[in-house]
Amino acid sequence: MSTLEPRPIEPFSLDALRHRLSGLEKLLELTRHLAANIDPDLILQRIAQDACDAIDCDRASLYQYDHEAEVLITRVATELEIAEVRAPLGHGISGSAAATGQIVNVANVAADPRWNSSVDDRTGYRTESILAAPLRSGNDGSLLGVLELFNKRDGAFTGFDEELLLAFSQHAAAALDRLRLIEQLREQHAVETSLNVARDIQRGFMPSQLPHVTGYEMATWWFPNQAVGGDYCDVLRLPDKRLGLVIADVSGHGIGPSLLMASVRAALRALILQHSSPEALLELLGRALACDLQDGRFITMVLAAIDPQVHVLEFANAGHAPALCYHAHDASFESLESTGLPLGVLDEASYSRSKPISLAPGDLVVLCTDGIVEAMNEENELFGRPRLEGIIRAHAQSPVEEIVRAVGRAVEAHYVGESPPDDLTILAARRNA
């Protein structure tokens, strides 16, 4: 094995000098080619072939390192029709070059204990000598792969060959760095595309226009997390003429929860055609979604029903953050606590009927997702329910639209970072007369 320490100058003939000049010309030609070509795959093929020609050997292989599997995988193999070759880090001659970070020069592979003849056995090719150089990132020094040459045609690989291969390997490493960047950009683009789709889906969950109900005023406010969650709110007409207020949250982030919430919305809108009871709707919804709620996913939900004729509120809460009912006459709050488990925890979950809550003029019902009360500041202090109640109380005489916006502004000012750790969603309804 050889490292790139200074070596004695080797005596050479005129033919050897011509060979060296030819190799340097190949390297210069490659440099010009790389400046005009941006396709990493074509560049890697060209580097391997030019290194093979410049050093005058039979063939070349270029391996890319898979960091997760800790294995070298062939990216290019010149002059040889062969399926993918995988070399574990530290195994074989290429694996040794990768593990040690040194050039490996083997004049007689048959005498080297690291030699693995499995590729020769499969192809009929006979390897006699190998020169292998590790490829490391010029950005962070991480291992990218190995460039390996086989069977020098006019004898053993020389010190000059090592120097020349080092130059080619630097070009190869730059190409792999570029390839890695392209793959990262593609993955990032795919993620961004997925998130944009999820945001579009989730935006459709939020009511664009709230129904007009005599004597009542309603408003919503929503601020999405960058990762996209599964928040959903809605205002629905129930078969018994009551007004249904819905807020829900699917566990997790990304397009999966958004797609699942689309199923929730569709199932709920189908069920309310025949059912009005909040507890019955949650029970039926849980059964309808049993097949969709796999892999530990669950949904929390509050479903409140307001009768605008007699001004009475009933609700059912499937493990969601407690909703609030503000009573204007004494500025007090009543908590709409959980009446059962989140949807998806049990296939046959049941929900108890809440006691009726009378709504007087000025009384306000506020439903929100847990991102509101769980928003955290730099001191790791939660926004919390007391702050939420304080803002509602301070703005109780304002339009409902202003109340939800005031809560939203306060939460945005409280949390740390450009985006909240979770979606922020509020739905509020107030009796005005």
C-alpha positions as CSV (number, residue, x, y, z in Angstrom):
1,M,0.0,0.0,0.0
2,S,1.3,3.4,-0.9
3,T,0.5,6.9,0.5
4,L,1.1,10.2,-1.2
5,E,4.4,11.0,0.6
6,P,7.3,12.3,-1.6
7,R,8.9,9.5,-3.6
8,P,12.3,9.2,-5.2
9,I,12.3,10.3,-8.8
10,E,12.0,7.2,-11.0
11,P,14.2,6.8,-14.0
12,F,12.2,6.9,-17.2
13,S,12.8,6.6,-20.9
14,L,11.6,8.8,-23.8
15,D,8.6,6.5,-24.2
16,A,7.8,7.0,-20.5
17,L,8.1,10.7,-20.9
18,R,5.7,10.6,-23.8
19,H,3.3,8.6,-21.7
20,R,3.5,11.1,-18.9
21,L,2.8,14.0,-21.3
22,S,-0.1,12.1,-22.8
23,G,-1.5,11.6,-19.3
24,L,-1.2,15.3,-18.4
25,E,-2.8,16.2,-21.8
26,K,-5.7,13.9,-20.9
27,L,-6.1,15.6,-17.6
28,L,-6.0,19.0,-19.2
29,E,-8.5,17.9,-21.8
30,L,-10.8,16.6,-19.1
31,T,-10.6,19.9,-17.2
32,R,-11.8,21.7,-20.3
33,H,-14.6,19.2,-20.7
34,L,-15.8,19.5,-17.2
35,A,-16.0,23.2,-17.5
36,A,-18.5,22.8,-20.4
37,N,-20.5,19.9,-19.0
38,I,-22.9,19.9,-16.1
39,D,-24.3,16.4,-16.2
40,P,-22.7,14.6,-13.2
41,D,-23.4,11.1,-14.7
42,L,-21.7,11.9,-18.0
43,I,-18.8,13.6,-16.1
44,L,-18.2,10.5,-13.9
45,Q,-18.2,8.2,-17.0
46,R,-15.7,10.6,-18.7
47,I,-13.4,10.8,-15.7
48,A,-13.2,7.0,-15.3
49,Q,-12.5,6.5,-19.0
50,D,-10.0,9.3,-19.2
51,A,-8.2,8.1,-16.1
52,C,-8.0,4.6,-17.7
53,D,-6.6,6.0,-20.9
54,A,-4.2,8.4,-19.3
55,I,-2.6,5.8,-17.0
56,D,-2.9,3.1,-19.8
57,C,-4.8,0.3,-18.0
58,D,-7.5,-2.1,-19.0
59,R,-10.5,-0.7,-17.2
60,A,-11.8,1.5,-14.4
61,S,-14.5,1.4,-11.8
62,L,-15.9,4.3,-9.9
63,Y,-17.8,3.6,-6.7
64,Q,-20.2,5.9,-4.8
65,Y,-20.4,5.6,-1.0
66,D,-23.7,4.9,0.6
67,H,-23.4,6.4,4.1
68,E,-26.5,4.8,5.4
69,A,-25.6,1.2,4.3
70,E,-21.8,1.9,4.8
71,V,-21.1,0.3,1.4
72,L,-19.5,1.3,-1.9
73,I,-21.7,0.9,-4.9
74,T,-20.5,0.9,-8.5
75,R,-21.5,4.0,-10.4
76,V,-19.3,3.4,-13.5
77,A,-17.5,0.3,-14.8
78,T,-15.7,0.7,-18.1
79,E,-15.1,-2.1,-20.5
80,L,-17.1,-4.6,-18.4
81,E,-20.8,-5.6,-18.5
82,I,-21.6,-6.3,-14.9
83,A,-24.5,-5.7,-12.6
84,E,-24.0,-3.5,-9.5
85,V,-21.1,-4.4,-7.3
86,R,-21.3,-3.6,-3.6
87,A,-18.1,-3.4,-1.4
88,P,-18.5,-2.9,2.3
89,L,-16.3,-0.3,3.9
90,G,-13.0,-1.8,4.9
91,H,-13.5,-4.9,2.8
92,G,-11.6,-5.6,-0.3
93,I,-9.1,-3.3,-1.9
94,S,-11.6,-0.6,-2.8
95,G,-13.1,-0.8,0.7
96,S,-9.6,-0.5,2.2
97,A,-8.9,2.7,0.2
98,A,-12.2,4.1,1.4
99,A,-11.6,3.2,5.0
100,T,-8.0,4.3,5.3
101,G,-8.3,7.4,3.1
102,Q,-5.0,6.4,1.3
103,I,-4.2,5.4,-2.3
104,V,-3.8,1.6,-2.5
105,N,-1.3,0.3,-5.1
106,V,-1.3,-3.5,-5.5
107,A,1.0,-5.0,-8.1
108,N,-0.2,-8.6,-7.6
109,V,-3.7,-9.0,-6.3
110,A,-3.4,-12.8,-5.9
111,A,-0.8,-12.2,-3.1
112,D,-2.9,-9.6,-1.3
113,P,-5.2,-11.0,1.4
114,R,-7.7,-8.1,0.8
115,W,-8.4,-9.3,-2.8
116,N,-11.9,-10.5,-3.5
117,S,-12.1,-12.5,-6.8
118,S,-15.9,-12.7,-6.9
119,V,-16.2,-10.2,-9.7
120,D,-13.6,-12.0,-11.8
121,D,-15.4,-15.3,-11.1
122,R,-18.6,-13.8,-12.4
123,T,-17.2,-12.1,-15.5
124,G,-14.2,-14.2,-16.6
125,Y,-12.0,-11.1,-16.4
126,R,-8.6,-11.6,-14.8
127,T,-7.4,-8.9,-12.5
128,E,-3.6,-8.7,-11.9
129,S,-3.0,-5.2,-10.5
130,I,-5.1,-2.5,-9.0
131,L,-4.6,1.2,-8.2
132,A,-7.4,2.7,-6.0
133,A,-7.9,6.2,-4.7
134,P,-10.5,7.4,-2.2
135,L,-12.8,10.2,-3.2
136,R,-13.4,12.8,-0.5
137,S,-15.6,15.9,-0.5
138,G,-13.9,19.2,-1.0
139,N,-16.6,20.8,1.1
140,D,-16.6,18.8,4.3
141,G,-14.0,16.0,3.7
142,S,-16.6,13.3,3.9
143,L,-16.1,10.0,2.0
144,L,-17.8,10.1,-1.4
145,G,-16.4,7.0,-3.1
146,V,-13.4,5.3,-4.7
147,L,-11.9,5.5,-8.2
148,E,-10.2,2.2,-9.0
149,L,-8.0,1.2,-12.0
150,F,-7.2,-2.4,-13.2
151,N,-4.2,-4.0,-14.9
152,K,-1.6,-1.5,-16.0
153,R,-0.7,-2.5,-19.6
154,D,3.1,-2.0,-19.5
155,G,4.0,-3.2,-16.0
156,A,3.2,-2.1,-12.4
157,F,1.4,1.2,-11.5
158,T,4.0,3.8,-10.7
159,G,4.3,6.7,-8.3
160,F,3.5,9.1,-11.2
161,D,0.4,7.0,-11.9
162,E,-0.6,7.6,-8.3
163,E,-0.1,11.3,-8.6
164,L,-2.1,11.3,-11.8
165,L,-4.9,9.2,-10.3
166,L,-5.1,11.6,-7.4
167,A,-5.7,14.5,-9.9
168,F,-8.5,12.5,-11.6
169,S,-9.9,11.5,-8.2
170,Q,-10.2,15.2,-7.2
171,H,-12.3,15.8,-10.4
172,A,-14.4,12.7,-9.6
173,A,-15.0,13.9,-6.0
174,A,-16.1,17.3,-7.3
175,A,-18.6,15.6,-9.6
176,L,-19.9,13.5,-6.8
177,D,-20.2,16.5,-4.6
178,R,-22.2,18.1,-7.4
179,L,-24.3,15.0,-7.8
180,R,-25.0,14.9,-4.0
181,L,-26.1,18.6,-4.2
182,I,-28.4,17.9,-7.1
183,E,-29.9,14.9,-5.3
184,Q,-30.4,17.0,-2.2
185,L,-32.1,19.7,-4.2
186,R,-34.3,17.2,-5.9
187,E,-35.3,15.8,-2.5
188,Q,-35.9,19.3,-1.2
189,H,-38.0,20.1,-4.2
190,A,-40.0,16.9,-3.8
191,V,-40.6,17.7,-0.1
192,E,-41.6,21.3,-0.9
193,T,-44.0,20.0,-3.6
194,S,-45.5,17.6,-1.1
195,L,-45.9,20.3,1.5
196,N,-47.5,22.7,-1.0
197,V,-50.0,20.0,-1.9
198,A,-50.6,19.4,1.8
199,R,-51.1,23.1,2.4
200,D,-53.6,23.4,-0.5
201,I,-55.5,20.4,0.9
202,Q,-55.5,21.8,4.4
203,R,-56.5,25.3,3.2
204,G,-59.6,23.6,1.8
205,F,-60.5,22.4,5.3
206,M,-60.8,26.0,6.5
207,P,-64.3,27.5,5.7
208,S,-63.9,30.3,3.2
209,Q,-67.3,31.7,4.0
210,L,-69.1,31.2,7.3
211,P,-72.9,30.8,7.3
212,H,-75.1,33.7,8.3
213,V,-77.1,32.9,11.4
214,T,-79.4,35.5,12.9
215,G,-78.2,36.7,16.3
216,Y,-74.8,35.1,16.0
217,E,-71.4,36.3,14.8
218,M,-68.5,33.9,13.9
219,A,-64.9,34.0,12.8
220,T,-61.9,31.8,12.2
221,W,-58.1,32.3,12.3
222,W,-55.5,29.9,11.0
223,F,-51.7,30.1,10.9
224,P,-50.1,26.9,9.3
225,N,-46.9,25.4,10.5
226,Q,-44.2,25.1,7.8
227,A,-44.2,21.3,8.1
228,V,-48.0,21.3,7.6
229,G,-50.2,19.5,10.2
230,G,-53.7,18.2,10.1
231,D,-55.8,21.0,11.6
232,Y,-59.4,21.3,10.5
233,C,-62.3,23.5,11.4
234,D,-65.7,23.8,10.0
235,V,-69.2,25.2,10.6
236,L,-72.0,22.9,9.5
237,R,-75.8,22.9,9.4
238,L,-77.2,19.9,11.3
239,P,-80.4,18.1,10.3
240,D,-82.2,19.5,13.4
241,K,-81.4,23.1,12.3
242,R,-78.7,23.5,14.9
243,L,-75.3,25.0,14.1
244,G,-72.4,22.6,14.2
245,L,-68.9,23.9,15.2
246,V,-66.0,21.5,14.5
247,I,-62.3,21.7,15.2
248,A,-60.0,18.8,14.9
249,D,-56.3,17.8,14.8
250,V,-54.7,14.8,13.2
251,S,-51.5,13.6,14.9
252,G,-48.3,14.2,12.8
253,H,-47.2,16.5,10.1
254,G,-46.9,16.4,6.3
255,I,-49.2,15.3,3.5
256,G,-50.3,12.1,5.3
257,P,-52.3,13.9,8.1
258,S,-53.6,16.4,5.5
259,L,-55.0,13.5,3.3
260,L,-56.4,11.8,6.4
261,M,-58.2,15.0,7.4
262,A,-59.7,15.1,3.9
263,S,-61.3,11.7,4.7
264,V,-62.4,13.0,8.1
265,R,-64.1,16.0,6.5
266,A,-65.8,13.9,3.8
267,A,-67.0,11.3,6.4
268,L,-68.3,13.9,8.8
269,R,-70.2,15.8,6.1
270,A,-71.8,12.6,5.0
271,L,-72.8,11.6,8.5
272,I,-74.5,14.9,9.4
273,L,-77.0,14.3,6.6
274,Q,-78.7,11.9,9.0
275,H,-77.4,12.6,12.5
276,S,-77.4,15.7,14.7
277,S,-76.1,14.4,18.1
278,P,-72.5,15.4,18.7
279,E,-71.7,12.2,20.7
280,A,-73.3,10.0,18.1
281,L,-71.5,11.7,15.3
282,L,-68.1,11.2,17.0
283,E,-68.9,7.5,17.6
284,L,-70.0,6.9,14.0
285,L,-67.0,8.9,12.7
286,G,-64.6,6.8,14.7
287,R,-66.0,3.6,13.2
288,A,-66.0,5.0,9.7
289,L,-62.3,5.9,10.0
290,A,-61.1,2.8,11.8
291,C,-59.3,1.5,8.7
292,D,-57.7,4.9,8.0
293,L,-56.4,5.4,11.5
294,Q,-53.5,2.9,11.4
295,D,-49.9,3.0,12.6
296,G,-50.7,4.9,15.8
297,R,-52.4,7.8,14.2
298,F,-55.3,9.4,16.0
299,I,-57.6,12.4,15.7
300,T,-58.7,14.8,18.4
301,M,-62.0,16.7,17.8
302,V,-64.5,18.9,19.4
303,L,-68.0,19.0,17.9
304,A,-70.3,21.6,19.4
305,A,-74.0,22.1,18.5
306,I,-75.7,25.5,19.0
307,D,-79.5,25.8,18.8
308,P,-80.0,29.4,17.6
309,Q,-83.6,29.3,18.5
310,V,-83.3,28.6,22.2
311,H,-79.6,29.5,22.5
312,V,-78.4,26.3,24.0
313,L,-75.0,24.6,23.4
314,E,-74.2,20.9,23.6
315,F,-70.9,19.3,22.7
316,A,-68.8,16.2,22.6
317,N,-65.0,16.2,22.9
318,A,-62.8,13.4,21.6
319,G,-59.6,14.0,23.6
320,H,-59.1,17.5,22.2
321,A,-57.9,20.6,24.1
322,P,-60.8,21.9,26.1
323,A,-62.9,24.5,24.3
324,L,-64.0,27.6,26.2
325,C,-67.4,29.2,26.8
326,Y,-67.1,32.9,27.9
327,H,-70.1,34.1,29.9
328,A,-70.4,37.9,29.5
329,H,-72.5,38.6,32.6
330,D,-69.6,37.8,35.0
331,A,-66.6,37.5,32.6
332,S,-66.2,33.9,33.6
333,F,-65.2,30.8,31.6
334,E,-66.7,27.4,31.3
335,S,-64.5,24.6,30.0
336,L,-65.7,22.1,27.4
337,E,-63.6,19.2,28.6
338,S,-63.0,15.8,26.9
339,T,-66.0,13.4,26.9
340,G,-64.1,10.5,25.4
341,L,-60.9,9.2,23.8
342,P,-59.4,10.5,20.6
343,L,-60.7,9.0,17.4
344,G,-58.6,6.0,16.5
345,V,-57.5,4.9,20.0
346,L,-60.4,2.4,20.1
347,D,-62.5,1.0,17.3
348,E,-65.7,1.2,19.3
349,A,-65.1,4.3,21.5
350,S,-68.2,5.9,23.0
351,Y,-68.8,9.6,24.0
352,S,-71.1,10.9,26.7
353,R,-73.6,13.7,26.2
354,S,-72.6,17.0,27.8
355,K,-74.9,19.0,29.9
356,P,-76.7,21.8,28.1
357,I,-75.0,25.2,28.3
358,S,-77.3,28.3,28.0
359,L,-75.9,31.1,25.9
360,A,-76.8,34.7,26.9
361,P,-76.2,37.7,24.8
362,G,-72.5,38.4,24.6
363,D,-71.5,34.8,25.5
364,L,-68.7,33.5,23.3
365,V,-67.7,29.9,22.4
366,V,-64.0,29.5,21.4
367,L,-62.6,26.3,19.9
368,C,-58.8,26.1,19.2
369,T,-56.2,23.5,18.5
370,D,-53.4,22.7,21.0
371,G,-50.9,24.7,19.0
372,I,-52.4,27.8,20.6
373,V,-51.9,27.0,24.3
374,E,-48.7,25.0,23.7
375,A,-46.8,27.7,21.8
376,M,-43.5,28.2,23.7
377,N,-41.3,31.2,24.1
378,E,-37.5,31.5,24.7
379,E,-37.9,30.8,28.4
380,N,-39.7,27.5,27.6
381,E,-42.9,29.1,28.9
382,L,-46.2,27.9,27.3
383,F,-48.6,30.5,26.0
384,G,-51.2,28.7,28.2
385,R,-54.8,28.9,28.9
386,P,-54.6,31.9,31.4
387,R,-53.2,34.1,28.6
388,L,-55.8,32.9,26.2
389,E,-58.6,33.7,28.6
390,G,-57.1,37.1,29.4
391,I,-57.0,38.1,25.7
392,I,-60.6,36.9,25.2
393,R,-61.8,38.8,28.3
394,A,-59.9,42.0,27.2
395,H,-61.5,41.9,23.7
396,A,-64.9,40.6,24.7
397,Q,-66.7,43.7,23.4
398,S,-64.8,43.7,20.1
399,P,-66.1,42.0,16.9
400,V,-65.4,38.3,16.9
401,E,-63.0,38.7,14.0
402,E,-60.9,41.0,16.1
403,I,-61.0,38.6,19.0
404,V,-59.5,35.7,17.1
405,R,-57.0,38.0,15.4
406,A,-55.9,39.4,18.8
407,V,-55.4,35.8,20.0
408,G,-53.4,35.0,16.9
409,R,-51.2,38.1,17.2
410,A,-50.4,37.3,20.8
411,V,-49.5,33.7,20.0
412,E,-47.3,34.8,17.1
413,A,-45.5,37.2,19.4
414,H,-45.0,34.5,22.0
415,Y,-43.5,31.6,20.2
416,V,-39.8,31.3,19.1
417,G,-38.8,31.1,15.5
418,E,-40.2,32.0,12.1
419,S,-42.8,29.3,12.2
420,P,-44.8,27.8,15.1
421,P,-44.0,24.2,16.1
422,D,-47.6,23.3,15.3
423,D,-50.6,24.7,13.4
424,L,-52.6,27.4,15.1
425,T,-56.3,27.3,14.5
426,I,-59.2,29.2,16.2
427,L,-62.9,29.1,15.6
428,A,-65.2,31.4,17.6
429,A,-69.0,32.1,17.7
430,R,-70.8,34.7,19.8
431,R,-74.4,35.3,20.6
432,N,-75.1,38.9,19.9
433,A,-78.9,39.1,20.5
